[in-house]
Amino acid sequence: MSSVSISQQRGLYSNITEKELPEIREDISRLREQIGTGKRINRPSDGPTDYSVGEEMGRLDNKIDRRLSTIEN
């Protein structure tokens, strides 16, 4: 069991303002999604450049698979 008292826990959150709560909730939601999927980038808005690189890598992987299949047959 944790030895942190209720007053200490309140102190941890006392500096958070009402304006910051929506952003904190959004961050928590994003982190939960990343943990749940095991992916850092789940949609283009998570990192447009990284997302496009990932998409291109997927296309190249498919192209290589098709060529290997052709060679094997």
C-alpha positions in Angstrom: 0.0 0.0 0.0 1.2 3.5 -0.8 2.5 5.7 2.0 1.5 8.9 0.3 -1.0 10.8 2.4 -4.1 12.5 1.0 -2.6 15.9 1.6 0.5 15.0 -0.4 -1.7 13.8 -3.3 -3.6 17.0 -3.3 -0.3 18.9 -3.4 0.7 17.1 -6.6 -2.3 18.4 -8.5 -2.7 21.8 -6.9 -0.8 23.6 -9.6 -3.0 22.4 -12.4 -5.5 25.0 -13.6 -8.9 24.5 -15.1 -7.6 25.7 -18.5 -5.0 22.9 -18.5 -7.4 20.1 -17.8 -8.7 19.6 -21.4 -5.1 19.4 -22.7 -4.1 16.9 -20.0 -7.2 14.8 -20.7 -6.3 14.8 -24.4 -2.7 13.8 -23.6 -3.9 10.9 -21.4 -6.3 9.7 -24.1 -3.6 9.8 -26.8 -1.2 7.9 -24.5 -3.8 5.3 -23.7 -4.4 4.8 -27.4 -0.7 4.4 -28.1 -0.4 1.9 -25.3 -3.4 0.0 -26.5 -2.3 -0.2 -30.1 1.4 -0.5 -29.5 1.9 2.2 -32.1 3.2 5.7 -31.6 1.4 6.9 -34.8 -2.2 5.9 -35.3 -3.4 8.6 -37.7 -1.8 11.2 -40.0 -2.3 14.0 -37.4 -0.1 12.1 -34.9 3.0 12.9 -37.1 2.3 13.7 -40.7 5.9 13.1 -41.9 6.3 9.9 -39.9 2.9 8.7 -41.1 3.8 9.2 -44.7 7.2 7.4 -44.2 5.3 4.5 -42.6 2.8 4.3 -45.5 5.6 4.3 -48.1 7.4 1.6 -46.2 4.2 -0.5 -46.3 3.8 0.0 -50.0 7.5 -1.0 -50.6 7.0 -4.1 -48.4 4.0 -5.2 -50.5 6.0 -4.6 -53.7 8.8 -6.7 -52.4 6.4 -9.5 -51.4 4.9 -9.5 -54.8 8.3 -9.7 -56.5 9.5 -12.5 -54.2 6.3 -14.4 -55.0 6.9 -14.0 -58.7 10.5 -15.3 -58.3 9.4 -18.3 -56.3 6.8 -19.3 -58.9 
